Amino acid sequence: MPLSWNEIKDRALRFSREWADEASEDAEAKSFWDGFFDVFGVSRRRVAAFEKRVKKLDGKDGYIDLLWKGILLVEHKSRGKDLDRAYQQATDYFPGLKDRDLPRYLLVSDFARFRLYDLDEGGDPVEFALADLHRHVRRFGFIAGYQVRAFKDQDPVNIKAAERMGRLHDALRDSGYDGHDLEVLLVRLLFCLFAEDTGIFERRQFQDFLEQHTRSDGSDLGAQLNALFQTLDTPAEKRQKALAAHLGEFPWVNGKLFADNLRTAAFDTTLRDVLLDAAGLDWSLISPAIFGALFQSIMDPKARRNLGAHYTSEKNILKLIHPLFMDELRAEFERIKSNRNKLHDFHEKISRLRFLDPACGCGNFLVVAYRELRLLELDVIRTMHEKDLAAGQVLDPRMLIKCNVDQFYGIEIEEFPAQIAQVAMWLTDHQM
């Protein structure tokens, strides 16, 4: 769990005081950035590296002060140095980075000042003094693990994800790896990609596994993936004592997603790079509600560039479920929310509801319906908690989350759409 914002602000104040008089880039820059990441409860060594060597356009070697691949690039200078030149130096490194490693954020500093650029959103950078860091910590929510998500049916990241995984599907199919095994492999890979960006795995855990524990020519990637899948299917207490540490750090994934043994897929350098490119995307920006559509588009090359056209969008699903049941539930909540006892009864009521989609396909309706019910439940819990605080009461155990995925059922004749629906529900449950 991320640190609370109050804890982060307290840490930021202590950090600012500790480093108020530092001036030398060479002497203390690395310790400075280790401490900066610690403000947000993150070990710098887990996510970012110092002195990353890259080739610049002029053919000379350059060394990035700090790089968190795909997320953040830092250029650090001694106190009083020109931050405009620091920014220019930082962007000079971009041609030497792979597309998947290009950062969204660029941060320059001279100990006394910070200047943060959001390269995706554009606009003017934000600059502030070290002493004011505690007032700006929310701008670094991406470090702490807080992420603002705005899902769009035709978001470019959805199309990129479909294209990259589609390339992997086509290449594996053309190599003779097809049918049941190919479909299961792709569902598992999609789960792992979502998992490392949504908190099920550690951040970058799957990407680091691919980069650091498989050969660059891809020759052992299929076997390593099978070893990972077996690990994910095994509870921690039942794993072999001699299991490699990097595998043992992955959590157990309850369910049957990783239960079946698959043929070992043969990868090469190109296929490995395609999978790494897919891992370089921020999968937390992709709604689980389009998980099924994403999978369908991967399997159908013609659909990849028209991802929103062959499935029911979230907007249209909401048009159906709101008049069907959500409007009525929301209206009831508004009527009774001033009464603590009635709120409790209403909470019990929504936790006993059951939902069935008799032709669920990949589960788009079930995913959105579950998400909307959980959002309603969170409003109920928040309202009850506010009333308890006003009355000077402690947290009531009855306020714990009661709604869950077991309230939702679907019927689907095909095996893999049903499996995709199940995985999408798992992911939605975790994100809530």
C-alpha positions, 0 to 999 in steps of 0.5 A: 500500500502507498504511504498516506499523503500526510506521511509523505509530507512529513518525510518531505519536510525532513528531507528538505531540512536534511539537504538544505545546505548541500551543493556538490553534485559529485559528492552527494547526488546519489544519496540525495536521490535515494533519500528523495525516493524514500520520501515516497516510501519507494526504494530507489534501487528497486525501480531506478538506476544511476549513470545509465550509459546511452549513445547520443546523436553525435555517437559519443557516450552519455550517462543519465544521472538517474533513469526509471525506465518508461517513467522518469529521467533525472538530470542533476546539477550542482547548486546554482547551475542552469536548469535550462541547460540541464533540461537540454542535456537530458533530452539529448539522451532520448535518441539513445533510449529504446521507445519502451524506455522513454520517460513520461516525466523529466526532472531536473534539479540543483539541490535547491530547486526542482523542475518537473516536466510531464512529457505526455501532457505537455504544457509548462513545467512546474518549478519549486524550491526544495523547501517547498517540496512538501507542498508539491508531493502530489505531483510525484504520485507516480512514484508513491503509487498513486495513479490518476486513471481516465479510461477511454474507449479509443485511448491510443494506449489501448491501440498500442497494446493491441498492436504489440501483443498482436505482433507477438500472437502473429509471430508465434502462430506463424512459427507453429505455436497455435491453438489452445496453447497460444490462447492460454499463453496470451491470456497469461501474458496479459495478466502479468502485464496488468499485474505489474502495473496495478499492484498485484506484482511489484512495479516492473517485476515482470519486466525486470524478469524478462530483461534480467533473467532471460537471454537477449536472443530469446532462446530460454524465454519460453522455458523461463515463462513456464517456470514463472507460470508454475511458480504463480500457480504454487502457494509460497509454503509449497514452493521448492526451497531451491527455487530461484530467488527472483521467481520466489518473489512473485506472489501466488495467484489463486485460481486456475489461470496458471494451472495447465501445462503448456507447450514451451513456446520458442522465442527469438530476439525479435519476439523477446523485444516485442514482449518487452515493448508491450511490457513497457506500456503502462497497463494501469491506463487500460480498463479491464472492461476492454480486456476481452475486446483487447484479446479479441483484437489481438487474435484478429489483425483486422480489428487492431486499429479499430479497437472500439468498433467491435465491442460494447463500449463502457458508455453504452454499458452504462446506458443499459445498467443505470436504468436497469438497476443502478439508478434505482439503487442510487436513488434509494441511497440518496433517500436513506443516507441520513439514517445510520441504521438504514445505511447499514441495512442498505449495505447488507442489501446490495451485498446480497444482490446477484447478477447474471449475464446469460451470454457474457462473452468476454465479460464486459457487462459484468466488469462494468456492473461490478465496478459500479456496484463497488463504487456505490458501496464505497459511497455507503461506507464513506457516509457511514464512516463520516457519521461515526466520526461525527458521533465520536465512534470508532470504525464499525466492523460492519463497514468492511467491504461486503460486495465481491465478485462472487455476486456476478455470474455469466454463461458463455459457451466458448472456453476462452471468452469465459476465461478472459471474463474471469481474469477481467473480473479479478483485475477489476476486483484488485483495482477497486 
